[in-house]
Each structure stands twice: as structure tokens, then as C-alpha cells.
Amino acid sequence: MSTHLFAALAALAREEHGLVTDGRFDELADVADRRRALMAQLPPAAPPEALPHVREAARLQALITVALRDARDATADELRRLRTSRTGAQGYAAGAGAAPSRPVFDQAG
């Protein structure tokens, strides 16, 4: 059996890892679609000669998981910081006698 499908799986994992480490998260959906299509073609068991590709794909997937978790945590921290900054700014405005900022609408609504 040819190992080309398993080599393609490892290559796809390398691509996904690159996207995640570059912060190109909007491109991950396409990779996930391609991975699903590739996984549907894989046999139930990998032949022994495909094992290096399977190991590489698994290693990269672990790195991808860590990188995505780190990005998620950084985003959550940033959102908390922004929320705190906005609340603080509104508090300063109220203390100075200024009305809290409200959305401004133009003629379009």
C-alpha cells in the first residue's frame, strides 16, 4: 500500500501548524475541510511504512493544540483588559461630570 495519503496528512499538519503560528486563523477552516476529505480516504489501519508520517502528524497536532490554546488564552486576556479599560474610562468620565459615551448614529441609523 502506498503511504502517499499518510505523507499528505503530515504535510497538511505542517501547513496547519504554520498557519497557527503565523496567526492566520481565518485560513484554518479550509485546512480542516481538506483534512476531513483526506481522513475519509485513509484505510482503517496504517501500514507499517506509514508510521513515520502518522507520528509526525500526531506530533504536529500536539503543537497545534498548544498554540491554539495559547492564542485563545491571549485573546481572552486582551478582552478582559479591554473591558477593564472601557469600564475605567467610563468611571473617569462620570467622575468628571461628563456623560458616559453613547453610540453615535448617522443618517443611516
RAKARA-V614658 format. One record per residue. N is the residue number from 1. PHI is phi as a letter, one per 40 degrees, with the letter a starting at -180 (NA if undefined). OMEGA is omega in whole degrees, -180 to 180 (* if undefined). D_LAST is the distance of its C-alpha to the last C-alpha in whole Angstrom. Layout:
BEGIN
n=N phi=PHI omega=OMEGA d_last=D_LAST
n=N phi=PHI omega=OMEGA d_last=D_LAST
END
This chain:
BEGIN
n=1 phi=NA omega=179 d_last=63
n=2 phi=c omega=179 d_last=61
n=3 phi=c omega=-174 d_last=59
n=4 phi=c omega=179 d_last=56
n=5 phi=c omega=180 d_last=53
n=6 phi=c omega=174 d_last=54
n=7 phi=c omega=178 d_last=54
n=8 phi=c omega=178 d_last=50
n=9 phi=c omega=178 d_last=49
n=10 phi=c omega=179 d_last=50
n=11 phi=c omega=178 d_last=49
n=12 phi=c omega=177 d_last=45
n=13 phi=c omega=176 d_last=46
n=14 phi=c omega=178 d_last=46
n=15 phi=c omega=-179 d_last=43
n=16 phi=c omega=179 d_last=41
n=17 phi=c omega=177 d_last=43
n=18 phi=c omega=179 d_last=42
n=19 phi=c omega=-178 d_last=38
n=20 phi=c omega=-179 d_last=38
n=21 phi=c omega=176 d_last=40
n=22 phi=c omega=-179 d_last=38
n=23 phi=g omega=-178 d_last=34
n=24 phi=c omega=-173 d_last=33
n=25 phi=c omega=-179 d_last=32
n=26 phi=c omega=180 d_last=30
n=27 phi=c omega=-176 d_last=33
n=28 phi=c omega=-179 d_last=35
n=29 phi=c omega=179 d_last=34
n=30 phi=c omega=179 d_last=36
n=31 phi=c omega=179 d_last=39
n=32 phi=c omega=177 d_last=38
n=33 phi=c omega=179 d_last=38
n=34 phi=c omega=178 d_last=41
n=35 phi=c omega=178 d_last=43
n=36 phi=d omega=180 d_last=43
n=37 phi=c omega=179 d_last=44
n=38 phi=c omega=-180 d_last=47
n=39 phi=c omega=179 d_last=48
n=40 phi=c omega=-179 d_last=48
n=41 phi=c omega=-176 d_last=51
n=42 phi=c omega=176 d_last=53
n=43 phi=c omega=-179 d_last=56
n=44 phi=c omega=179 d_last=57
n=45 phi=b omega=179 d_last=59
n=46 phi=c omega=175 d_last=59
n=47 phi=c omega=-178 d_last=62
n=48 phi=d omega=-178 d_last=64
n=49 phi=c omega=178 d_last=63
n=50 phi=c omega=-175 d_last=59
n=51 phi=d omega=177 d_last=60
n=52 phi=d omega=179 d_last=59
n=53 phi=c omega=179 d_last=56
n=54 phi=c omega=179 d_last=55
n=55 phi=c omega=180 d_last=55
n=56 phi=c omega=178 d_last=53
n=57 phi=c omega=180 d_last=50
n=58 phi=c omega=178 d_last=51
n=59 phi=c omega=180 d_last=51
n=60 phi=c omega=179 d_last=48
n=61 phi=c omega=177 d_last=46
n=62 phi=c omega=178 d_last=47
n=63 phi=c omega=179 d_last=46
n=64 phi=c omega=-180 d_last=43
n=65 phi=c omega=179 d_last=42
n=66 phi=c omega=-179 d_last=43
n=67 phi=c omega=178 d_last=41
n=68 phi=c omega=178 d_last=38
n=69 phi=c omega=178 d_last=38
n=70 phi=c omega=179 d_last=39
n=71 phi=c omega=177 d_last=35
n=72 phi=c omega=-179 d_last=34
n=73 phi=c omega=178 d_last=35
n=74 phi=c omega=178 d_last=34
n=75 phi=c omega=179 d_last=30
n=76 phi=c omega=178 d_last=31
n=77 phi=c omega=180 d_last=32
n=78 phi=c omega=178 d_last=30
n=79 phi=c omega=177 d_last=27
n=80 phi=c omega=180 d_last=29
n=81 phi=c omega=180 d_last=29
n=82 phi=c omega=179 d_last=26
n=83 phi=c omega=180 d_last=25
n=84 phi=c omega=179 d_last=28
n=85 phi=c omega=-179 d_last=27
n=86 phi=c omega=179 d_last=24
n=87 phi=c omega=179 d_last=25
n=88 phi=c omega=180 d_last=28
n=89 phi=c omega=178 d_last=26
n=90 phi=c omega=177 d_last=24
n=91 phi=c omega=177 d_last=27
n=92 phi=c omega=-180 d_last=28
n=93 phi=c omega=180 d_last=25
n=94 phi=c omega=180 d_last=26
n=95 phi=c omega=-180 d_last=30
n=96 phi=c omega=180 d_last=29
n=97 phi=g omega=179 d_last=28
n=98 phi=c omega=177 d_last=24
n=99 phi=c omega=176 d_last=21
n=100 phi=c omega=-179 d_last=20
n=101 phi=c omega=178 d_last=17
n=102 phi=b omega=178 d_last=14
n=103 phi=d omega=178 d_last=11
n=104 phi=b omega=-180 d_last=9
n=105 phi=b omega=175 d_last=5
n=106 phi=c omega=-178 d_last=6
n=107 phi=c omega=-179 d_last=5
n=108 phi=c omega=178 d_last=4
n=109 phi=h omega=* d_last=0
END
